[in-house]
Amino acid sequence: SPTVDVYVNGAIYEDDFEFATATPANSVPAGVDLEIAVAPQTSTSADEAFFTTTINLTNGENYTAVAHGIEGNMDTPFTVALADGARVASTNPDAIQIRAFHGIPGAPNVDITEIVDDVTPVTDLAYGNFTDTYFDGVPDVNFFELTPAGSSDLVGTFFTNLTGGDGLSAVVFAGGLLDADPLFNLYAALPDGTVLALLPVALTQFI
């Protein structure tokens, strides 16, 4: 949850980068080593980083990078997951195409069910992983149910209004902690950097 500074090859890339936010899809150099350094918000240089990694990107490919984990935790240490095949728009003009990422430390593998279509497009997704592909989401009011993989035990139900999302793509990521602040939630990150927090809901009858 702390706000951090992100450096690339020693130069500041994103200053004061907050939890559950995203940058727009930006062009970065391909075919060369890029040292990614993550430092506390108060940092003045990449030398103060608590995490570094080196990546080398393929020319013409699209990527999504997600920071997740807990700094200093041996079981779920802070790291960055990188996936190619990212989409900056939907290949289906009538749908919002969604890729999911599991970023809740300590949580089991999960299934995600889309209630409107009554389908489970995400199954057995492990912590720190993306789904292999995008799935077509309904560009309308919808609910997503999060359950442990292969179980009907409900972890949470989340509401989102995707009306007007035809032709968009999004990365829906689960972030936060199971039993402490920031409490886990689902978020949708769009290619322009907009992040929408899905609304946790509870089934309630008033009489």
SULNOR-V234181 format. One record per residue. N is the residue number from 1. RES is the residue in three letters. D_LAST is the distance of its C-alpha to the last C-alpha in Angstrom with 1 decimal. Layout:
n->N res->RES d_last->D_LAST
n->N res->RES d_last->D_LAST
//
This chain:
n->1 res->SER d_last->39.7
n->2 res->PRO d_last->42.8
n->3 res->THR d_last->44.3
n->4 res->VAL d_last->47.5
n->5 res->ASP d_last->50.6
n->6 res->VAL d_last->51.7
n->7 res->TYR d_last->55.4
n->8 res->VAL d_last->57.3
n->9 res->ASN d_last->61.0
n->10 res->GLY d_last->61.0
n->11 res->ALA d_last->59.7
n->12 res->ILE d_last->56.2
n->13 res->TYR d_last->53.9
n->14 res->GLU d_last->50.5
n->15 res->ASP d_last->50.5
n->16 res->ASP d_last->47.5
n->17 res->PHE d_last->45.4
n->18 res->GLU d_last->41.9
n->19 res->PHE d_last->39.4
n->20 res->ALA d_last->37.3
n->21 res->THR d_last->39.5
n->22 res->ALA d_last->42.0
n->23 res->THR d_last->45.3
n->24 res->PRO d_last->46.0
n->25 res->ALA d_last->48.1
n->26 res->ASN d_last->51.6
n->27 res->SER d_last->55.0
n->28 res->VAL d_last->56.8
n->29 res->PRO d_last->60.2
n->30 res->ALA d_last->60.6
n->31 res->GLY d_last->63.2
n->32 res->VAL d_last->63.8
n->33 res->ASP d_last->62.5
n->34 res->LEU d_last->59.7
n->35 res->GLU d_last->59.1
n->36 res->ILE d_last->55.5
n->37 res->ALA d_last->55.1
n->38 res->VAL d_last->51.9
n->39 res->ALA d_last->52.5
n->40 res->PRO d_last->50.7
n->41 res->GLN d_last->49.6
n->42 res->THR d_last->52.6
n->43 res->SER d_last->55.1
n->44 res->THR d_last->58.2
n->45 res->SER d_last->59.5
n->46 res->ALA d_last->58.7
n->47 res->ASP d_last->60.8
n->48 res->GLU d_last->57.8
n->49 res->ALA d_last->55.6
n->50 res->PHE d_last->53.8
n->51 res->PHE d_last->53.4
n->52 res->THR d_last->55.8
n->53 res->THR d_last->56.1
n->54 res->THR d_last->58.4
n->55 res->ILE d_last->57.4
n->56 res->ASN d_last->59.5
n->57 res->LEU d_last->57.8
n->58 res->THR d_last->59.0
n->59 res->ASN d_last->60.2
n->60 res->GLY d_last->57.9
n->61 res->GLU d_last->55.0
n->62 res->ASN d_last->51.5
n->63 res->TYR d_last->49.8
n->64 res->THR d_last->46.6
n->65 res->ALA d_last->47.0
n->66 res->VAL d_last->44.1
n->67 res->ALA d_last->44.7
n->68 res->HIS d_last->42.7
n->69 res->GLY d_last->43.1
n->70 res->ILE d_last->43.9
n->71 res->GLU d_last->47.3
n->72 res->GLY d_last->49.1
n->73 res->ASN d_last->46.9
n->74 res->MET d_last->49.1
n->75 res->ASP d_last->46.4
n->76 res->THR d_last->44.7
n->77 res->PRO d_last->47.3
n->78 res->PHE d_last->47.0
n->79 res->THR d_last->48.4
n->80 res->VAL d_last->48.1
n->81 res->ALA d_last->47.2
n->82 res->LEU d_last->49.0
n->83 res->ALA d_last->48.3
n->84 res->ASP d_last->50.4
n->85 res->GLY d_last->49.3
n->86 res->ALA d_last->47.0
n->87 res->ARG d_last->46.0
n->88 res->VAL d_last->45.9
n->89 res->ALA d_last->44.4
n->90 res->SER d_last->42.8
n->91 res->THR d_last->45.3
n->92 res->ASN d_last->42.8
n->93 res->PRO d_last->42.2
n->94 res->ASP d_last->39.0
n->95 res->ALA d_last->37.3
n->96 res->ILE d_last->36.7
n->97 res->GLN d_last->38.6
n->98 res->ILE d_last->37.4
n->99 res->ARG d_last->39.2
n->100 res->ALA d_last->37.4
n->101 res->PHE d_last->38.7
n->102 res->HIS d_last->37.6
n->103 res->GLY d_last->38.3
n->104 res->ILE d_last->36.2
n->105 res->PRO d_last->38.8
n->106 res->GLY d_last->38.4
n->107 res->ALA d_last->35.7
n->108 res->PRO d_last->36.5
n->109 res->ASN d_last->37.2
n->110 res->VAL d_last->34.1
n->111 res->ASP d_last->32.7
n->112 res->ILE d_last->30.8
n->113 res->THR d_last->28.7
n->114 res->GLU d_last->28.0
n->115 res->ILE d_last->24.8
n->116 res->VAL d_last->25.6
n->117 res->ASP d_last->28.8
n->118 res->ASP d_last->27.7
n->119 res->VAL d_last->30.9
n->120 res->THR d_last->32.1
n->121 res->PRO d_last->35.0
n->122 res->VAL d_last->35.5
n->123 res->THR d_last->36.4
n->124 res->ASP d_last->38.1
n->125 res->LEU d_last->38.6
n->126 res->ALA d_last->40.4
n->127 res->TYR d_last->40.4
n->128 res->GLY d_last->42.8
n->129 res->ASN d_last->43.0
n->130 res->PHE d_last->42.2
n->131 res->THR d_last->41.4
n->132 res->ASP d_last->44.7
n->133 res->THR d_last->43.6
n->134 res->TYR d_last->41.1
n->135 res->PHE d_last->38.5
n->136 res->ASP d_last->37.1
n->137 res->GLY d_last->33.7
n->138 res->VAL d_last->31.5
n->139 res->PRO d_last->32.1
n->140 res->ASP d_last->28.5
n->141 res->VAL d_last->25.1
n->142 res->ASN d_last->24.9
n->143 res->PHE d_last->23.5
n->144 res->PHE d_last->25.9
n->145 res->GLU d_last->25.2
n->146 res->LEU d_last->27.8
n->147 res->THR d_last->28.8
n->148 res->PRO d_last->32.0
n->149 res->ALA d_last->34.5
n->150 res->GLY d_last->34.2
n->151 res->SER d_last->31.0
n->152 res->SER d_last->27.4
n->153 res->ASP d_last->26.4
n->154 res->LEU d_last->24.4
n->155 res->VAL d_last->25.9
n->156 res->GLY d_last->23.8
n->157 res->THR d_last->22.2
n->158 res->PHE d_last->23.6
n->159 res->PHE d_last->22.8
n->160 res->THR d_last->25.8
n->161 res->ASN d_last->26.7
n->162 res->LEU d_last->30.1
n->163 res->THR d_last->30.4
n->164 res->GLY d_last->34.1
n->165 res->GLY d_last->35.2
n->166 res->ASP d_last->37.5
n->167 res->GLY d_last->40.8
n->168 res->LEU d_last->39.8
n->169 res->SER d_last->40.1
n->170 res->ALA d_last->38.3
n->171 res->VAL d_last->38.4
n->172 res->VAL d_last->35.0
n->173 res->PHE d_last->35.7
n->174 res->ALA d_last->33.8
n->175 res->GLY d_last->35.0
n->176 res->GLY d_last->34.4
n->177 res->LEU d_last->34.2
n->178 res->LEU d_last->32.0
n->179 res->ASP d_last->31.6
n->180 res->ALA d_last->33.1
n->181 res->ASP d_last->33.3
n->182 res->PRO d_last->33.4
n->183 res->LEU d_last->30.4
n->184 res->PHE d_last->30.7
n->185 res->ASN d_last->29.3
n->186 res->LEU d_last->30.3
n->187 res->TYR d_last->32.4
n->188 res->ALA d_last->34.1
n->189 res->ALA d_last->37.7
n->190 res->LEU d_last->39.4
n->191 res->PRO d_last->43.2
n->192 res->ASP d_last->43.5
n->193 res->GLY d_last->42.1
n->194 res->THR d_last->38.6
n->195 res->VAL d_last->36.1
n->196 res->LEU d_last->32.4
n->197 res->ALA d_last->30.0
n->198 res->LEU d_last->27.1
n->199 res->LEU d_last->23.7
n->200 res->PRO d_last->22.2
n->201 res->VAL d_last->18.5
n->202 res->ALA d_last->15.9
n->203 res->LEU d_last->13.4
n->204 res->THR d_last->9.9
n->205 res->GLN d_last->6.5
n->206 res->PHE d_last->3.8
n->207 res->ILE d_last->0.0
//
